[in-house]
């Protein structure tokens, strides 16, 4: 059992909120009210603002964050740096490149900072940082660790101490796939976990858990709890996405129920799952057909929220967030396509529009999501 030092704004509970990833502009308060969450989470791609693709002053996504705060929602906020996507090494300390990044962050904080309850110092840095910045360099430093420290003490804490009445809880991460040996041995990951454990200015640790097998949940938690022994953990993203990806090439008739499903809905029995998802994402399908497709899979279970939240209680998770709307929803699926569209609570692109013009609830998860939102409010 872990005896947690719960800090700042977080109380002892496994709270569940809504995740909007890098697209806060899709925050919809009507649908937030439908699911009765208290938290929203978003992570804008900061280099898009640095390079002028998005405007700090006129960005609708940042305006939605402000509106969320003004409407009483608690906000978990941070930046996705995307160094690897831009083939960009972490800039040197004090360089013009670094100052441009930091200045843009300060401009964004001037807009949204007063509404932030949790600030996350990164988003999937072990996937979004070049390899040379994830290991010790010739100076005996790990560039990602040093950059994170500079960002905290030159940008984040100075802003909140000077400009707002509160300092948000500050989390390190969010690290995905820490059940993988390559990350468990990575110098930057290990360094940032030690930094989280030892630094009193860091409230806790942020993890992402997109898995193929539920054993990977325990593997990730056991690894991090060997280092970050007592501080709370948040889970901004979790899903069975790796499992879905693995199954995309499976045929409808790979099970007896799948054969019956294909006959009932006039599909070719040998149709692959990715082909059926193309139909759903292009033309929408009835809610019941969507549900029966998953019921025909011998690997599918609707209790995955229960599995996750039992682990969250065991390992000291205080907040998780989950997607409200479909974002990535490819119409022309291939066996290599992402399958994030299966996760959200409302499937506005894959399912037929409900009565009154409302988006359809995802029957796979809606009831479980509501159950765990309610449990979080009770402190269960």
N, C-alpha and C positions, 0 to 999 in steps of 0.2 A: 504493500500500500504506500502511496506517495502522500506526504504531508505537504500540501501546497501553500506557498506564501502568495496568496491572491492579492494582486496589486491594483491600485487605482480604481478604474471605472468598472471592473469586472467582478461580479459576485460569483459565489460557488454554485454553478449550475451548468448544464450542457445546453446552452442557448442555441437556437437555430434561426438563421437569417437568410436573406436573399442575396445572391451573387450576380453581379452584372459584368464581371471580368473587365475588359478594356472598353466597354461601350456603355458608360453611364447615361448616354443620351437616350437609351431605351427604358430607363426607369419610368414606371407607370404607377402612379399612386392609387389608381382604382384597383389594380391587381395586387398591389402590396396590401391594401385594406382587405381584400378577399382572403388572403392567407394569414393576416394578423401578425406579421413579423415586426420586431422592433429594430432589427439591424439591416443595413445595406452595405455591400462591399463592392469596391471598384478599384481598378489599378490602371490608370491611363498610361499610354506609351509616351514617356516624357520626350523622347528624341523627336517625335512628330511635332511637338511644340518648339523644340530647339531649332529644328530645320524649317519651321514656318509652314508645315503642312496643316497644322491646326493653330488657331489663334487663342492665346490665353484670355484675351479680353472678350472674345465673342464666341467662345466654344459652348455649344449647347450641353455637352456632357458635364462640364464644370458647373454650369448653371443648374443642372439637375441635382448635383451634389449639394449645392447651396439650398435648393428647395427641399431636399430630403431633410437636411438639418433644421430648416425653418419649420418643417412640418412635424418635428419631434422625433424623427428617426435617428438612431445612433449610427454613426458612419465609421466603417473600417476602410482606411484609405492608404494607398502607397503608390509607388511608381514601378512600372516595368521598364528596365533600362535597355534591354534588347541590344546589348553590345555585339553579341555574336551575329545577330540578324544583319547588323550594319557593318559586319567585318571590322569592328572598331575595338582597338585595345583600350583598356581603362587609361584615361589620361593621367599624366604625372601630377603630383601634388603641386598646387599653385600655378599650373599651366593655364593658358588662355582657354584651352578646350574644357578643362575642368570648371573654370569660372563661368563659362557659358552655360554648362549644365546646371551648376549650382544657382546661378542667377535665374534661370528659367524655373527651377524648383521654388525659389523664393517668391517669384511672381505668382505661381499657382497657389502657394500657401497663403499669400495675401488674400486670395479669393475664397478658398475653401477651408483654410486652417481653423477658423473659429467653430466649424461644425464637425471637426474630426475627433472621434473618441478613441480610436486605435490607429496608430500610424505604423505601417509595415515598411521596413527599410529596404525591401526588395521584393521581387517576384520571380520565382524559379531561377535564381542566379546560377545554379549548377547546370542549367540548360542554356542560359542566355549570356554566358561569359566565355570568351575564348580560352582555350586550354592553357595558354601561356600565362594567363592571369589567375589561374586556379591553383598554381603551385608556387613554391619558393623560387624567387628570382635570384640574380647574382648578388643582390644587396641583402639577402636573407629575409626578404619580406614576401608576403602573399598579396599581390596587388588588389584583389577583390576585398580582402579583409581590411587593408589599409584605406581603401576608398570608402568602404562602409563606415569606418570610424571617422574619417574626415567629414563625411556627409552628416553624420549624427551631430558632431560637435561644432561644425562650421555653419550648418544650415538648420537642421531640425530643432535642436534644443535652443539655439539663440532666438529663432523665430518665436517659438511657443513661450519662452520665458519673458520675452519682451512684449509680444503682441496680443496674447490671449490670457484669459483668467485661469486657464487650466493647461496642464501638460498632459497630452494623451498617453495612454499606455503604448509603449514602443516595443514592437516585436521584430525579431530577426527571421528572415526567410523570404518568401515561402519556398521551402525545399520540397520538390517532388521526388518520388521514387527512392527514398532512403532505405528501402529494402534491398536495393541493388548493391552488390559488392563494390562496383567501381566508384560509387559515391561514398560508401562507408570508409573507403581508403583514401578519398580525395583530401588533399591538404587544406584547401579552402573550406570545404564543408566541415572538417574537423576543427579548423581554426575558428570558424564562425560559431560552431556549437560551444566551444570553450569560451568564446567571447560572450555568448549569451549567458552561460552559467556564471561567469565571474563578474560581469559588469552590472553594478547596481542600477545603472540608468536604463537597462534593458528589462522590460517587464516579463517577457517570455519568448516562446518559440512558435513559428508558424510553419505548418506542413501542408502539402497536398498529397492526397491518397487516391490516385487513380490506379486501380488494381485489376489483376486477372483472377487471383485466388485470394480468399479471405485470410489465408496464413500470412500474406504480405503485410496486412495491417499490423499484426503483432511483431513481425520482423522489423518494421520501421520504428514502431514505438519502443521496442526493447533496445534498439541501437541508440536512439536519441536519449532515452532515460538513463543510459549508462554515463552520459556526459551532463546533460541538463537535468539534474536530479529532482529538483523541486519546483521550478517555475512553471506557470501554466502554459498550456499549448492551445493554439487556435488552428482550425482546419478550414481555410477559406474555400477549398475545393476538395470534393471526394466523389468517387463514382466507380462503376465497374467498366470503365471505358476500354481498358486493355482486354477484358473478356469479350466485349462486343466486337472489337477489332479482329480478334482471333477467329470469331465465328462468321465473319462476313461472307466467306466462300462456301458456307454450309448450304445444302439444298433444302428446300421446303420439305421434301419427302424423306429427309434423313431420319425422321421419326414417324411412327404410325399416326400420331395426332397431326403432324405436318402434312402427311398425305391427305388426310381428311380435310384439313384447312384449305389446301390447294384446290381440291374438288369443289368444296363449298363456295369458294370465291372465284372460281373459273381461272385459276392460275395454272401454268405448266408445272406439274409436280417436281420437275427437275430445276425449277427456277432457283437461282442463288439468292441468299438473303440480301446481298447488296443490290441486286436487281429489283427485289420487292421494295426495298427502301427508296430506290429511285422513283418508283411509282408513287409511294406515299409522299415523298418530298416535292414531287412535281404536281400531282393532281389532288392531294389530300385523300385520306381514307376515313371511313367511319371509325368512331372510337372503339366499337366492339371488334371490328376486324383487327385493328392495331393490338388490342388486348389479346385476342385469340392467337395472333401470330406468336406472341411471346409465351403464351400458355402452351403452345405446341413445341417449345424448345425444352429438352430435358435438362439443360444447364441453367435455366432461368429460375430465379426465386424472387418473390416479392418482399421478402423479409430483410432485404439488405440494409435498410435503415436501422432495423433493430440490431443487426450484427454490428454495424458501425457504432451506434450509440452505446451499446454495451462495452465496447472497447474504449470509447471516449470517456466513459465513467471510470473505467479501470486505470487509464493512463493520465488522467488529469486534464482533459480537454474542457475548456470553459465556453468556447464558441465555435460553431461551424456555420458555413454559409453554403447555399445550394442554388443552382441557376433557376430563375423564374421563367425565362423565355428562351426559345431556341435562337441561337446566334449563327453558328456554323451549321448550315443545312443544305448540303450539296444535292442538286437535282440529278446530276449524272454521276451516280455513285460508281466506284470501281472497288475492287477487292482491297485497294490501298487507301481508300477514303477515310477521313475521320468520321466518328460516329457519335459526336457530342450531342447531336440532336435528340438522342434517346433519353437523355437525362432530365430535361427541364420539366417544371411543374405544369406549365401551360405550353401546348404544342401548336403554336399559331400558324405554322407552315405545313406541318405533316398531317394534322387532323382537321376534319370538317369543322367549320365554324358552328358554334352552338347557338341555341335559341337566343334571340335578342342581339345577335351579332357579336356575342362574346367569344373569346378564345376558349377552345376545349381544354378541360383539365386532362392531364396525363393520367390515365387509370392505373398505370404501373406504380406511381409514387404518391399521388395526391393525398390519399388518406394517411399514409405513413408520415408524410411531411407535416400534415396538420397535427397529427398525434405528437410528434416530437417538438413542434413549436409550442404546443400547449404544455407539455412536460417541462420545457425550459422555463416557461413563465412561472411555473409552480416551484421551480428549484429542485425538480425530481432528478 
